[in-house]
Amino acid sequence: MEPPINRICLSQTAKEQLIKLKRNTKIDQWNILCRWAFCRSLAEPTIPSPVPIPTDSNVEMTWRVFGGEMSDVLAIALKQRCYNDNLSIDKETLASQFRLHLHRSIGYLAGDPNLKKIEDLTAIALQPHGRV
């Protein structure tokens, strides 16, 4: 399946938030934390605000690195979410929505005062709509 975006470039703010999440959860890999964040945002009932997202950090990864074995499933989930939100599923919209979802939820996770260890991250995933 063709990915919605080839290269994922994070903002400096997102990088700093991921560093905090790495420290708290002890999850070393950017891509795994980004997957958690992306799924957390997809569980949110609202559409992410269309804000500009700079690509001013040195954190980059390909879609395949981001998604790993789940890359096709995550691409399908993004398409379904865009369809449910009455958005186009063209490549540009998918790429934009992916970036918005990813950055929104990196901020959510990093700003959660209850997220202090990996078990707290899994507890979020088990809550309705991914919220505690």
Helices and strands as residue ranges (DSSP letters): E 7-9, H 12-25, H 30-42, E 60-62, H 63-67, G 68-70, H 71-84, H 91-111, H 118-126, G 128-130
